[in-house]
Structures are given as structure tokens and as C-alpha cells.
Amino acid sequence: MGYSRVVWGMSALLWLIITVLWCVWFGWPATLVAVIFAILPDIALVGAFASQGKLKPERVAFYNTMHNALIAVGVLVAGFAVFMLTGGMDGGIWAIGLAGLAWFVHIAADRAFGFGRRDADGSIIPVA
């Protein structure tokens, strides 16, 4: 059983607000990291379309990996641990956690708009 589009949308909005606040706090370098990792999952779409709305079957695994929320959350958690272990708000390394956060926001927004993972034939598995 998956989460509904409304839950994904609320999650995307909440974490987007936190991402923006993080970028305000840490400035342009943080904004650059957030923008890069917010767009990064869609690198899987470059040259991947076989027909209208369908990916080439050989590109489905890469797309699904780049749109796996657990991987993004794993990067976020690891980044938060690195941030805390390196000094936290007193100069800790924040980029890894922010990268995972922006990546998760992208995935949550996709799910909120109904774009789920891809089936083996390349078609979208809709989010209810």
C-alpha cells in the first residue's frame, strides 16, 4: 500500500520549506546544491523515451533507482549524521544532507503530481 498523492504533496511542501530555509541560512552554495539535486533524478530521462510517455525498457531500472525515496532518505540521514559529527551549526558539513533533502523533495513532488515509478515496459505506475 502506497501513500496517497495528498500525503506526498504535504510532505513535499514541508520539506521544500525546510530546504528553502536551509538555503537562506547557508547562502548561494546551499542553493546551488539544492538546485542540482532537485533536478538530478530527471537525468534518467535524458534520451530515455521510447515513445510518448514510455521509457526504453533498458532505462527503467536507472529511472526507478533515481526516483527511489528510500535512497534519497538514506542520503539525507547520512548527511545529517555527517553534519552533526562535524560540528552542526558551528561549521558542520551540510551539503550531503541538503542533497538528500532536495532529492527527496523532487521525488515527493513527482508522487504528488501522480508520477510514480516505471513499470518494466517503461510506462508510469500511477500514484493513487
Buried (B, 14 or more C-beta within 10 A) or exposed (E): EEBEBEBBBBBBBEBBEEBBEBBEEBEEEBBEBBEEBBEBBBEBEEEBEBEEEBBEEEBBEBBBEBBBBEBBBEBBEEBBEBBEEEEEEEEBBBBBBBBBBBBBBBBBBBBBEEBBBBBEEBBBEEBE
